[in-house]
Amino acid sequence: MSATTVVTFEQFEFRFSYGWPRTRLPRSEIVSHEIVEISGWVGTGIRGISGGWLWRVWGRSCVEIRKVNGKRLVVGTDDPEGLSQALNR
């Protein structure tokens, strides 16, 4: 299993191998983000976590996105610094 993260001027998108399942988030709904480490015990795939959702294929490195509604979206990535920089632009 693999995943792709796409950041454009209008939106953030995270999708698994074949384009489904996927989640999209308008950039206007992103309040903040930070790099976090998630325990392996949480699991992989799409999981409900405290205050939001986790989308992860493998590994512990993630970027936690805080949304306007107070919810969070935590996405796994093999390049958390690159994703964080893309979200800063």
N, C-alpha and C positions, 0 to 999 in steps of 0.2 A: 504494500500500500504506500502511496505517496500523496503529497498534497502540494498545491500551488497557492501562493499568496500574491494578489495583484493590488497595487495601490495606485490609484489615478487621482486627478484633481477632484473628481466628483465623489468617488467611493473607495471603500476598502472591501476586498472580496477574498474569501478563503474557500477553496474547493478541493475535494478529494480527487483521486486519480482520473476518473472519467467525467469530471465536471459536475458530479452529483454524489453525495449531497454537497451543498454549498451554502454559505451565508454571505450576505451582502449588507454593508452598512454605509449609509451616506456619510461623507466626511463631516458634514455639519452636525451630526449626532455624536461625534467623538469629542469628549471633554479633555481627556488626558490619557496617557499611556506610560507604562514602565516595563522594564525587563524584570521577569521574575523566574524563579526556579520552582517547579512543581514536583512533588514527590511521585515516584514511580508507582506508589500504592494507589494513586488516584485512578490510574488506568489510561487507556488510549481510546480513540474514537471520539464520539460526541457524548459528553457527560454533563449532567446537571451538577453544578457546584454551588457553594454558598454565594448567593448574590448574582448568579448568572450561569454561563455555559463555558465548558472547556471543549475545544476542538484541537485534537492532537493525534499525530500518527505515532511518534515515538520520541524518546529523549525527554530531558527535563527542562530545557530552555524554552521559555515562552514569553510572549508579550501580552500583558494585561491591558485591555482597552476599557476605559471607563466611559459610559455613555451618558447622554443628557438626562435620561430617566433614572440614573443612579445604578443601573445594572452594569455588570461587567462581562466582557467577552475575553477569554484567555485562549490564545492560539499558539500552538507549538510551532517552532521554527528552528532550522539549523543555522540561521543567521539572525539572531535577535537584534544585534547592533544595526545591521542593514535595514531590517524592518522598522526599527525605531527611527532611524534617519529618514526613511521614506515617509513615515507618518509626520515627521517634523516639517516637511516641505509643504 
